[in-house]
Amino acid sequence: MQKCHGNIGQVQMTKRRFSTPPQLLQAATNYRNGHTGQLSAITVFLLFGGSLARIFTSIQETGDPLMAGTFVVSSLCNGLIAAQLLFYWNVKAPHKKKKE
C-alpha cells in the first residue's frame, strides 16, 4: 500500500473546493424550484456510482484518508442530487405563459 505524498493531497483538497459548491448550488436550486429541470438521470447516477467507486479505489491504491475523504464528500453531493432526481421524478417544470 502506497502513501500519497507531496502536493497530491493539496491538489485533491483544491479540487473539492472548486467542485463541491456548484453541486450544492444545484441541489439548492432543485429544492427551491421543486423539480430537477432537465437533469439527465443517467449522468447523475453514473456520477454517483463513479464517485462511490473512487472511494474504494483510492483506499485500495493509496490508503490516504484525505484522498478518500474528498471522494466521500463528492459521493455525498452526488448522492444528494441523485436522491432529488428520484424524489422529483414525476414533477414537471411549470410552463411560463407568454405575455400578450
SVG drawing of the C-alpha trace seen along z (x, -y; Angstrom):
<svg xmlns="http://www.w3.org/2000/svg" viewBox="-52 -42 58 44">
<polyline fill="none" stroke="black" stroke-width="0.4" points="0.0,0.0 1.4,-3.3 1.0,-6.6 0.1,-9.7 3.0,-12.2 3.8,-15.7 1.3,-18.0 -1.3,-15.4 -3.3,-15.9 -3.3,-19.6 -4.5,-19.2 -7.3,-16.9 -8.4,-19.5 -8.3,-22.3 -10.3,-20.1 -13.0,-19.6 -13.1,-23.4 -14.0,-24.1 -16.3,-21.2 -18.4,-21.0 -20.1,-24.5 -21.6,-24.0 -23.0,-20.7 -24.6,-22.2 -25.9,-25.1 -27.5,-22.7 -29.1,-20.8 -30.4,-24.2 -31.8,-25.2 -33.6,-21.9 -35.1,-22.3 -36.2,-25.9 -37.7,-25.1 -39.4,-21.9 -38.1,-20.0 -34.8,-19.0 -35.5,-20.5 -33.6,-18.8 -31.0,-16.9 -30.0,-13.7 -30.8,-10.7 -28.2,-8.5 -25.5,-11.2 -26.5,-11.8 -26.4,-8.1 -23.2,-7.5 -21.5,-10.4 -22.8,-9.0 -21.6,-5.5 -18.3,-6.7 -17.7,-8.7 -18.5,-5.7 -16.0,-3.6 -13.4,-6.3 -13.7,-5.9 -12.9,-2.2 -10.1,-2.6 -8.4,-5.5 -8.4,-3.4 -7.1,-0.4 -4.5,-2.2 -3.2,-4.9 -4.6,-4.2 -4.7,-8.0 -7.6,-9.1 -7.5,-12.7 -7.9,-11.5 -10.7,-9.1 -12.4,-11.8 -12.5,-14.1 -14.4,-11.3 -16.7,-10.8 -17.7,-14.4 -18.1,-14.1 -20.3,-11.0 -22.5,-12.8 -23.1,-15.7 -23.8,-13.4 -26.0,-11.2 -28.0,-14.3 -28.6,-15.2 -29.5,-11.6 -31.9,-11.5 -33.5,-14.7 -33.8,-13.3 -35.7,-10.3 -37.9,-12.4 -38.8,-14.9 -39.1,-12.2 -42.6,-12.9 -42.7,-16.6 -42.7,-18.7 -41.4,-22.3 -44.3,-24.8 -44.7,-26.3 -44.2,-30.0 -47.0,-31.8 -46.2,-34.3 -47.3,-37.9 -49.6,-39.2"/>
</svg>
